[in-house]
Amino acid sequence: MSTSREGTEALMPLGRVSCVSHASDHRPPGRPAATCLLLAVAGFAALASLAELIEVPGLSYSLMLGPWGVDWLALLAVLVLVALAARRRRPGRARSLAVLLLTLALVITAGVGWRQVDFARSQGVRLDLWALTGIGQSGSQPDVQPVVLDDTDTGQLLQAGVWLPRDGRGGVLGAGSTGAPASSGRSARSDSPVGVVVLLHGGGWSNGNRLNPMTRGQAAWFASQGYLAIALDYPLSTPDLATWQLAESRVACGLAWVASHAEGYGGDARHLALVGDSAGGNLALEITYRQALGQLDPVDEECGSEVPQIDAVSTTYPIADPVGFHDNPDLVMAPFVSERARRYTSGTPGQVPERYEAIDPRRKLALLAQRGMGPSLPPTLIVHGARDHVVPVDGTRSLDAALEEAGAPHTTLIAPLTDHVFDLNPGSALSQTWRHLTLDLLTQAAVLPAER
């Protein structure tokens, strides 16, 4: 008694799914290559999405898609429709499996996105749904980019990106129709001071500048809220130049420059906040705590006047533990991350431990705690992803403990299912959360925008 091919296929286990047509198959010939490609894409999408939930070495960086979750969801939805159309045109196990895998990826990614949205809502944030797409969130170019310092010690030209404060319609406040700098640190419509937000970019102390995507997007947003936003360059380390001693002094120089020039751009540097991400977050914390300890060296006359008082500091995924940053346990990122730490300090923690101690903000917090100065520190905000593969979140947890021990005013958020650069789309759910909390922080510190 013979058995038909159809009957044999009905008994085949799922594990023997093939995307290649057989010559004896009586169904219309298909396109094996297209089916195999569809199945491969579906398998990768499912595995990458699964890696958003559990740690899969080399694939869990798919969490970095979180900031663009709407786009990723839309792509997955389109792929599901393509797979369904292909299966309807020519049914088969391979195409059915592709539909199943892509649907699984879509459901997992939607669940992760909802978890991040729910986390934002738990912080009292009313999300801008359009901003979640990333459209229009990349930020404008600075209004002006003056030179702050022609740094002869490093051979690097350090500039500032200046975004003038805007009104609710995008017009420049306190400036003429050409966007020229204002003549005083007051709003054109009010006698209240216009707060200044100074931003320090990330990049492992060796890459980037004032125009980094995250920095530019957030600076333009602060300006749209009525602040004078200024992003500062600092000297970058190279294989031949360790800048661990120079970067902080040049940030202090940049702040002195801001104090001397903010009024001309419509801001009041007597009301100033520091913002930094990653390595920029490290520098923001370092400068804030050095200032509190009286450890800032006098700035050169070329920089301007004295460093203004820092009233608040807000950071995203800061390098709070330089040794932990160097010793990053991630299998893929470890070589790249440790190389940046070595370039900045010119050695490993074992070779130059004193340099890693010198750039560790937690050690300064310990001194401040010993002197009973913690409660008088500027309020601090730290937002970090729980699954950060570049800057281990344990550093932020230990910083939070140090702030708590010092009695310093602070807020620390560890966001679930979130990786590094969650503000690569400055309109992402967690970035909007950080923005919301930062505005609260600035209000608390009396760093206020122009009245609009």
C-alpha positions as CSV (number, residue, x, y, z in Angstrom):
1,M,0.0,0.0,0.0
2,S,1.5,3.3,-1.1
3,T,1.5,6.4,1.0
4,S,0.9,9.8,-0.7
5,R,3.5,12.6,-0.3
6,E,0.8,14.8,1.2
7,G,0.2,12.1,3.9
8,T,3.9,11.8,4.6
9,E,4.2,15.6,5.0
10,A,1.4,15.5,7.5
11,L,3.4,13.2,9.6
12,M,6.7,15.1,9.3
13,P,7.8,16.7,12.6
14,L,8.1,20.5,12.7
15,G,11.8,20.1,13.2
16,R,12.2,18.9,9.6
17,V,10.8,22.1,8.1
18,S,12.5,22.9,4.8
19,C,12.4,26.1,2.8
20,V,13.4,24.3,-0.4
21,S,10.9,22.9,-2.9
22,H,11.3,19.3,-4.0
23,A,10.9,18.2,-7.6
24,S,8.2,15.7,-6.6
25,D,6.1,18.4,-5.0
26,H,2.9,18.7,-7.1
27,R,2.2,22.2,-5.9
28,P,3.1,25.1,-8.2
29,P,6.9,25.9,-8.1
30,G,7.8,28.6,-5.6
31,R,10.9,30.6,-5.0
32,P,13.1,28.7,-2.5
33,A,15.6,31.5,-2.1
34,A,12.9,34.0,-1.2
35,T,11.3,31.5,1.3
36,C,14.7,30.8,2.9
37,L,15.4,34.5,3.2
38,L,12.0,35.1,4.8
39,L,12.6,32.3,7.3
40,A,16.1,33.5,8.1
41,V,14.8,37.1,8.7
42,A,12.0,35.8,10.8
43,G,14.4,33.6,12.9
44,F,16.8,36.5,13.5
45,A,13.9,38.9,14.4
46,A,12.5,36.3,16.9
47,L,16.0,35.7,18.5
48,A,16.8,39.4,18.6
49,S,13.4,40.1,20.3
50,L,13.9,37.3,22.7
51,A,17.2,38.8,23.6
52,E,15.3,41.9,24.8
53,L,13.9,39.8,27.6
54,I,16.9,37.5,28.5
55,E,20.6,38.0,28.2
56,V,21.9,36.6,24.9
57,P,25.6,37.4,24.4
58,G,26.1,39.4,21.2
59,L,22.3,39.9,20.6
60,S,21.0,41.7,23.6
61,Y,22.1,45.0,22.1
62,S,18.7,44.7,20.4
63,L,17.5,46.6,23.5
64,M,19.1,49.6,21.9
65,L,16.3,49.5,19.5
66,G,14.1,50.5,22.4
67,P,14.4,54.2,21.6
68,W,13.1,53.5,18.1
69,G,10.4,51.0,19.3
70,V,7.7,52.5,17.1
71,D,9.8,52.1,14.0
72,W,10.9,48.5,14.9
73,L,7.3,47.6,15.7
74,A,6.1,49.0,12.3
75,L,8.9,47.0,10.5
76,L,7.9,43.8,12.3
77,A,4.2,44.4,11.5
78,V,5.1,44.8,7.8
79,L,7.2,41.7,7.9
80,V,4.3,39.8,9.5
81,L,2.0,40.9,6.6
82,V,4.5,39.9,4.0
83,A,4.9,36.5,5.6
84,L,1.1,36.1,5.7
85,A,0.7,37.1,2.1
86,A,3.5,34.6,1.1
87,R,1.9,31.8,3.1
88,R,-1.5,32.5,1.6
89,R,-0.1,32.5,-2.0
90,R,1.7,29.2,-1.4
91,P,1.1,27.4,1.9
92,G,4.0,25.6,3.5
93,R,5.6,24.8,6.8
94,A,8.5,27.2,6.3
95,R,6.3,30.1,5.6
96,S,3.9,29.2,8.4
97,L,7.0,29.1,10.7
98,A,8.1,32.5,9.5
99,V,4.6,33.9,10.3
100,L,4.9,32.4,13.8
101,L,8.4,33.7,14.5
102,L,7.6,37.2,13.2
103,T,4.4,37.3,15.2
104,L,6.4,36.3,18.3
105,A,8.9,39.0,17.7
106,L,6.2,41.6,17.3
107,V,4.5,40.6,20.5
108,I,7.7,40.6,22.5
109,T,8.8,43.9,21.2
110,A,5.4,45.4,21.8
111,G,5.6,44.1,25.4
112,V,9.0,45.6,26.0
113,G,7.8,48.9,24.5
114,W,4.8,48.9,26.8
115,R,6.9,48.2,29.8
116,Q,9.0,51.3,29.1
117,V,5.9,53.4,28.4
118,D,4.4,52.1,31.7
119,F,7.6,53.0,33.5
120,A,7.4,56.5,32.2
121,R,3.7,56.8,33.2
122,S,4.6,55.6,36.7
123,Q,6.9,58.7,37.0
124,G,3.9,61.0,36.1
125,V,5.0,61.6,32.6
126,R,2.4,62.3,29.9
127,L,4.2,61.0,26.8
128,D,4.2,62.8,23.5
129,L,3.3,59.9,21.2
130,W,4.6,61.7,18.1
131,A,8.0,62.2,19.7
132,L,8.2,58.5,20.3
133,T,8.7,58.0,16.6
134,G,11.9,60.1,16.6
135,I,10.6,62.3,13.8
136,G,11.7,65.9,14.4
137,Q,13.6,64.9,17.5
138,S,17.2,65.1,16.2
139,G,17.5,68.7,17.1
140,S,18.6,71.8,15.2
141,Q,22.1,73.0,14.7
142,P,23.3,75.6,17.2
143,D,22.5,79.2,16.6
144,V,26.2,80.1,17.0
145,Q,29.4,78.0,17.6
146,P,32.0,80.3,19.1
147,V,35.5,79.2,20.0
148,V,36.0,78.8,23.7
149,L,39.7,77.9,23.8
150,D,42.4,77.2,21.3
151,D,44.0,74.6,23.6
152,T,47.7,74.7,22.9
153,D,48.4,71.9,25.4
154,T,46.3,69.4,23.5
155,G,46.3,71.0,20.0
156,Q,42.5,70.9,20.0
157,L,40.1,73.7,19.2
158,L,37.4,73.7,21.8
159,Q,34.0,75.3,20.8
160,A,30.6,75.8,22.3
161,G,27.3,75.2,20.6
162,V,24.8,77.8,21.7
163,W,21.0,77.4,21.3
164,L,19.2,80.6,22.2
165,P,16.0,80.4,24.3
166,R,12.8,80.1,22.3
167,D,9.2,81.0,22.8
168,G,6.4,78.6,22.3
169,R,6.3,79.1,18.5
170,G,10.1,78.6,18.0
171,G,11.0,82.3,17.8
172,V,14.1,83.5,19.6
173,L,13.5,85.2,22.9
174,G,15.4,88.3,23.8
175,A,16.9,88.5,20.3
176,G,16.3,90.4,17.1
177,S,14.7,88.9,14.0
178,T,18.1,87.8,12.8
179,G,18.6,85.7,15.9
180,A,21.4,87.9,17.1
181,P,22.4,87.5,20.8
182,A,20.3,89.4,23.4
183,S,21.8,92.2,25.4
184,S,21.0,90.9,28.8
185,G,20.2,87.8,30.7
186,R,16.5,88.6,30.9
187,S,13.6,87.5,28.9
188,A,12.3,89.9,26.3
189,R,8.9,89.6,28.0
190,S,9.9,89.4,31.6
191,D,12.4,90.6,34.2
192,S,13.0,87.1,35.4
193,P,16.4,85.5,34.8
194,V,16.8,83.0,32.0
195,G,18.4,79.9,33.3
196,V,21.4,78.3,31.6
197,V,21.7,74.6,30.9
198,V,25.3,73.4,30.0
199,L,25.6,70.1,28.3
200,L,28.6,67.7,28.2
201,H,28.6,65.0,25.6
202,G,29.5,61.3,26.0
203,G,31.9,59.2,23.9
204,G,34.2,57.5,26.4
205,W,36.3,60.7,26.8
206,S,37.7,60.0,23.3
207,N,35.0,60.6,20.8
208,G,32.3,63.1,20.0
209,N,31.8,66.8,20.5
210,R,29.1,69.4,21.1
211,L,27.1,68.1,18.1
212,N,26.6,64.5,19.4
213,P,23.1,63.3,18.4
214,M,22.0,63.0,22.1
215,T,23.5,66.3,23.0
216,R,22.1,68.2,20.0
217,G,18.6,66.8,20.4
218,Q,18.5,67.6,24.1
219,A,20.1,71.1,23.8
220,A,17.6,72.1,21.1
221,W,14.8,70.8,23.3
222,F,16.0,72.8,26.4
223,A,16.1,75.9,24.2
224,S,12.5,75.2,23.1
225,Q,11.5,75.2,26.7
226,G,12.9,78.7,27.1
227,Y,16.4,78.0,28.4
228,L,19.8,79.1,27.1
229,A,21.4,75.8,26.2
230,I,25.2,75.6,25.7
231,A,27.0,72.4,24.8
232,L,30.8,72.5,25.5
233,D,33.6,70.6,23.8
234,Y,36.4,69.2,26.0
235,P,39.8,67.7,24.9
236,L,39.5,64.2,23.7
237,S,42.0,61.5,24.6
238,T,44.1,59.9,21.9
239,P,46.5,57.0,21.8
240,D,49.3,59.5,22.5
241,L,47.4,61.9,24.8
242,A,45.7,60.9,28.1
243,T,43.4,63.7,29.1
244,W,42.3,62.6,32.6
245,Q,43.9,65.7,34.1
246,L,43.0,68.0,31.2
247,A,39.3,67.3,30.5
248,E,38.0,68.5,33.9
249,S,40.1,71.7,33.9
250,R,38.9,72.5,30.3
251,V,35.2,71.9,31.4
252,A,35.9,74.4,34.2
253,C,37.3,76.8,31.6
254,G,34.2,76.4,29.5
255,L,32.0,77.1,32.4
256,A,34.0,80.3,33.2
257,W,33.5,81.2,29.5
258,V,29.8,80.7,29.9
259,A,29.8,83.0,33.0
260,S,31.4,85.7,30.9
261,H,29.2,85.3,27.8
262,A,25.8,84.0,28.9
263,E,24.3,87.4,29.3
264,G,25.2,88.3,25.7
265,Y,23.1,85.3,24.6
266,G,20.1,86.0,26.7
267,G,21.0,83.8,29.8
268,D,21.9,84.4,33.4
269,A,24.8,82.2,34.5
270,R,23.9,82.8,38.2
271,H,21.2,80.2,37.5
272,L,23.0,77.3,35.9
273,A,22.6,73.5,35.6
274,L,25.0,70.8,34.3
275,V,23.8,68.0,32.1
276,G,25.9,65.1,30.9
277,D,25.6,61.6,29.4
278,S,28.0,58.7,29.9
279,A,31.5,60.2,30.0
280,G,29.9,63.7,30.0
281,G,27.9,62.5,33.1
282,N,31.2,61.6,34.8
283,L,32.6,65.1,34.1
284,A,29.4,66.8,35.2
285,L,29.5,64.9,38.6
286,E,33.2,65.5,39.0
287,I,33.1,69.2,38.4
288,T,30.0,69.6,40.7
289,Y,31.7,67.8,43.6
290,R,35.1,69.4,43.0
291,Q,33.5,72.8,43.2
292,A,31.8,71.8,46.5
293,L,35.1,70.7,47.9
294,G,36.9,73.8,46.7
295,Q,39.2,71.7,44.5
296,L,38.7,73.5,41.2
297,D,41.9,75.1,40.0
298,P,41.8,78.8,39.1
299,V,40.9,79.2,35.4
300,D,43.1,80.9,32.9
301,E,42.2,84.5,32.0
302,E,41.6,83.4,28.5
303,C,38.6,81.3,29.8
304,G,36.8,84.3,31.3
305,S,35.8,85.0,34.8
306,E,35.3,82.5,37.7
307,V,33.4,79.2,37.4
308,P,29.8,80.0,38.1
309,Q,28.0,78.2,40.9
310,I,26.4,74.9,39.8
311,D,22.8,74.8,41.0
312,A,21.8,71.4,39.7
313,V,23.2,68.4,37.8
314,S,21.3,65.9,35.7
315,T,22.9,62.8,34.1
316,T,22.1,59.9,32.0
317,Y,24.0,56.6,32.3
318,P,27.1,58.3,33.8
319,I,30.4,56.6,34.3
320,A,30.3,56.8,38.1
321,D,32.7,53.9,38.6
322,P,35.7,54.3,36.3
323,V,37.2,50.9,37.4
324,G,33.9,49.1,36.8
325,F,33.7,50.8,33.4
326,H,37.2,49.5,32.5
327,D,36.3,46.0,33.8
328,N,33.1,45.8,31.8
329,P,32.1,42.1,31.9
330,D,30.3,42.2,28.6
331,L,31.8,39.7,26.1
332,V,31.5,42.0,23.1
333,M,31.8,45.5,24.5
334,A,34.6,44.8,27.0
335,P,37.6,45.4,24.6
336,F,36.2,48.6,23.3
337,V,35.2,50.0,26.7
338,S,38.4,49.1,28.5
339,E,40.5,50.6,25.6
340,R,38.7,54.0,26.1
341,A,39.3,53.9,29.8
342,R,43.0,53.1,29.3
343,R,43.3,55.8,26.7
344,Y,41.8,58.4,29.1
345,T,44.1,57.4,32.0
346,S,47.1,56.0,30.1
347,G,46.8,52.7,31.9
348,T,44.8,50.0,33.6
349,P,43.4,50.3,37.2
350,G,46.2,48.1,38.3
351,Q,48.9,50.2,36.6
352,V,47.6,53.7,37.5
353,P,45.1,53.2,40.4
354,E,45.5,56.8,41.6
355,R,44.2,58.1,38.3
356,Y,41.1,56.1,38.4
357,E,40.6,57.3,42.0
358,A,41.1,60.9,40.8
359,I,38.2,60.6,38.3
360,D,35.8,58.7,40.6
361,P,33.0,61.0,41.8
362,R,32.1,58.6,44.7
363,R,35.4,59.3,46.4
364,K,34.6,63.0,46.4
365,L,31.2,62.2,47.8
366,A,32.9,60.3,50.6
367,L,34.9,63.4,51.5
368,L,31.8,65.6,51.4
369,A,30.0,63.2,53.7
370,Q,32.9,63.3,56.2
371,R,32.7,67.0,56.2
372,G,28.9,67.0,56.6
373,M,28.5,68.9,53.3
374,G,26.2,66.4,51.6
375,P,22.9,68.1,52.3
376,S,24.2,71.4,50.8
377,L,25.1,69.8,47.4
378,P,23.2,70.7,44.3
379,P,20.3,68.3,43.7
380,T,21.3,65.5,41.4
381,L,19.3,63.3,38.9
382,I,20.7,60.0,37.6
383,V,18.8,57.9,35.0
384,H,20.3,54.6,33.9
385,G,19.1,51.5,32.0
386,A,19.1,48.3,34.0
387,R,20.6,46.4,31.0
388,D,23.3,48.9,30.0
389,H,26.0,47.0,28.1
390,V,28.4,49.9,27.8
391,V,28.4,51.6,31.2
392,P,27.5,48.9,33.9
393,V,24.6,50.0,36.0
394,D,26.3,48.9,39.2
395,G,28.3,52.1,39.1
396,T,25.1,54.1,39.3
397,R,23.8,51.9,42.1
398,S,27.0,52.5,44.1
399,L,26.8,56.3,43.4
400,D,23.2,56.3,44.6
401,A,24.4,54.6,47.8
402,A,27.1,57.2,48.2
403,L,24.6,60.1,47.7
404,E,22.3,58.5,50.3
405,E,25.1,58.1,52.8
406,A,26.1,61.7,52.3
407,G,22.6,62.9,52.7
408,A,22.7,64.7,49.4
409,P,19.5,65.6,47.6
410,H,19.1,63.2,44.6
411,T,16.8,61.1,42.5
412,T,18.1,57.8,40.9
413,L,16.0,55.9,38.4
414,I,17.0,52.4,37.1
415,A,14.8,51.8,34.1
416,P,13.8,48.2,33.3
417,L,14.6,46.6,29.9
418,T,16.7,49.6,28.9
419,D,20.2,49.7,27.4
420,H,22.8,52.5,26.7
421,V,22.0,55.6,24.6
422,F,18.2,55.4,25.3
423,D,18.2,59.0,24.2
424,L,19.7,58.4,20.8
425,N,16.1,59.2,19.9
426,P,15.6,62.1,22.3
427,G,11.9,61.6,22.1
428,S,12.0,58.0,23.4
429,A,9.8,57.0,26.4
430,L,12.7,57.0,28.9
431,S,14.3,60.2,27.4
432,Q,10.9,62.0,27.8
433,T,10.9,60.7,31.4
434,W,14.4,62.1,32.0
435,R,13.3,65.5,30.5
436,H,10.2,65.6,32.7
437,L,12.2,64.9,35.9
438,T,15.0,67.3,34.8
439,L,12.5,70.2,34.4
440,D,11.3,69.4,38.0
441,L,14.9,69.4,39.1
442,L,15.6,72.8,37.5
443,T,12.5,74.3,39.0
444,Q,13.6,73.0,42.4
445,A,17.0,74.6,42.0
446,A,15.5,77.9,40.7
447,V,17.1,77.4,37.3
448,L,14.1,78.8,35.4
449,P,13.3,79.3,31.7
450,A,12.2,82.5,30.2
451,E,8.5,83.4,30.7
452,R,6.8,82.7,27.4
